[in-house]
Amino acid sequence: RPQASVEELRELPMPELVRAGQSMSRQAREARYLNSCYSPMVDGDLLPEHPLDAFANGRQAKVPLIIGTNKDEASFSKYIFQRESTRSAMADRVARIFDPVAAPRVLAAYDGAASREDFAAFFGDAVFWAPSMQVAENHSEVAKTWMYRFVFAPAALKWLGLGAIHSLDLAV
């Protein structure tokens, strides 16, 4: 159901929810753009505005904040696109979404984000690091704010080329 309530969703078996989400992702063909059907949606009620806008406009909770990123946040993205041309095109698309004017300069800093390593670094910075910096900067104007950079990675993740991947800090 397109308008199921939270209560209705809680009554469904987890495998059914996962299957529905996977089906939505396939049908919408958003995975190729690295979009997830599980992202928060600004609805004007539960989520009245995008969180980055709330922080930029000083409408966040004025409480102490600790925010940070992992060194290799998006290292998984090294393996999503097999061809350099596909990685370059995706990086260009993402950069232009954030800032169409600066996109060429940003991509140049990552050598076009064509190699697996450059693409993963670009994607991690664009999706995780830059928004975290923006939130921290905005929040520091209204409350105490600390940032961290998590760099530890177990030997197995280093061997796999993943390093300090997204959410690894939660397991340590």
C-alpha positions in Angstrom: 0.0 0.0 0.0 1.5 3.4 -0.9 0.1 5.1 2.2 0.6 2.5 4.9 0.9 3.8 8.4 3.9 3.1 10.7 1.6 0.8 12.8 0.6 -1.2 9.7 4.3 -1.5 8.6 5.3 -2.7 12.1 2.8 -5.6 11.8 4.3 -6.9 8.5 7.0 -9.6 8.6 10.5 -8.2 8.1 11.2 -10.4 5.0 8.1 -9.0 3.4 9.3 -5.4 4.0 12.7 -6.2 2.6 11.2 -7.8 -0.5 9.0 -4.8 -1.0 11.9 -2.4 -0.7 14.0 -4.4 -3.1 11.2 -4.5 -5.6 10.7 -0.7 -5.3 14.4 -0.2 -5.9 14.4 -2.4 -9.0 11.2 -0.9 -10.4 12.4 2.7 -9.9 15.8 1.9 -11.3 17.3 4.2 -8.7 20.1 1.9 -7.5 22.1 2.8 -10.6 22.1 6.4 -9.3 23.0 5.2 -5.8 19.6 6.3 -4.5 17.8 4.3 -1.9 14.1 3.8 -1.5 14.7 3.8 2.2 15.9 7.4 2.5 13.9 9.8 4.7 11.3 11.8 2.9 10.4 15.4 3.6 6.7 15.2 4.1 6.0 18.5 5.8 4.7 16.7 8.9 7.0 14.1 10.4 10.0 15.5 8.6 9.0 19.1 7.9 12.2 20.1 6.0 15.4 18.5 4.8 17.8 18.1 7.8 20.6 20.1 6.0 18.1 23.0 5.5 17.1 22.8 9.1 20.7 23.1 10.3 21.5 25.9 7.8 18.4 27.8 9.0 19.1 27.3 12.7 16.0 25.2 13.3 17.8 22.1 14.7 17.7 21.1 18.3 20.3 23.3 20.1 22.0 20.5 22.0 25.7 19.4 22.0 26.5 17.4 18.8 29.2 14.9 17.9 29.4 14.1 14.2 32.0 12.5 12.0 32.8 10.2 9.2 34.9 7.1 8.5 38.0 7.3 6.4 36.7 4.8 3.8 33.0 5.5 4.1 32.1 4.6 0.5 34.8 2.1 -0.3 32.0 -0.4 -1.2 31.3 1.8 -4.2 34.6 0.7 -5.8 32.8 -2.4 -6.9 29.4 -1.0 -8.0 30.4 0.2 -11.5 32.8 -1.9 -13.5 33.8 0.5 -16.2 35.7 3.7 -15.8 33.4 5.6 -18.1 30.4 4.6 -15.9 32.2 5.7 -12.8 33.1 9.0 -14.4 29.6 9.6 -15.6 28.1 8.8 -12.2 30.6 11.1 -10.5 29.8 13.9 -12.9 26.0 13.4 -12.2 26.5 13.5 -8.4 28.9 16.5 -8.6 26.4 18.5 -10.7 23.6 17.7 -8.3 25.6 19.3 -5.5 27.0 22.3 -7.4 26.8 22.5 -11.2 29.2 25.4 -11.4 32.0 23.9 -9.3 31.5 20.3 -10.5 34.4 20.3 -13.1 36.8 21.7 -10.5 35.7 19.2 -7.9 36.0 16.3 -10.3 39.4 17.5 -11.3 40.5 17.2 -7.7 39.6 13.5 -7.9 41.2 13.0 -11.3 37.8 12.6 -12.8 36.8 9.9 -10.3 37.4 7.3 -13.0 39.5 4.9 -11.0 37.9 2.7 -8.3 39.8 4.4 -5.6 39.2 8.0 -6.8 35.5 7.2 -7.3 35.1 5.8 -3.8 37.0 8.8 -2.3 34.8 11.3 -4.3 31.6 9.5 -3.4 32.5 9.2 0.3 33.4 12.9 0.5 30.2 14.0 -1.4 27.7 11.8 0.4 29.2 11.6 3.9 32.1 14.1 4.6 30.8 17.3 3.0 27.3 17.1 4.5 28.9 16.3 7.9 31.1 19.4 7.7 28.1 21.5 6.7 26.1 20.3 9.6 29.0 20.7 12.1 29.7 24.3 10.8 26.0 25.3 11.0 25.5 23.6 14.4 28.6 25.2 15.9 26.8 28.5 15.7 24.1 27.4 18.1 25.7 24.7 20.4 28.9 22.9 21.2 30.0 20.7 18.3 32.7 18.1 18.0 33.9 16.2 14.9 35.7 12.9 14.6 37.4 10.9 11.8 37.3 7.1 12.3 40.3 5.5 10.7 40.6 2.0 12.3 40.0 -1.0 10.1 40.5 -4.7 10.9 43.1 -6.5 8.8 40.4 -8.4 6.9 38.7 -5.2 5.7 42.1 -3.8 4.7 42.9 -6.9 2.8 39.5 -6.7 1.0 40.3 -3.1 0.1 37.4 -1.7 2.1 39.2 -0.2 5.1 37.2 1.9 7.6 33.9 1.4 5.7 30.6 3.1 6.5 29.2 2.2 9.9 32.3 0.3 11.1 32.6 2.8 13.9 29.3 1.4 15.3 30.8 -2.1 15.7 34.0 -1.2 17.5 
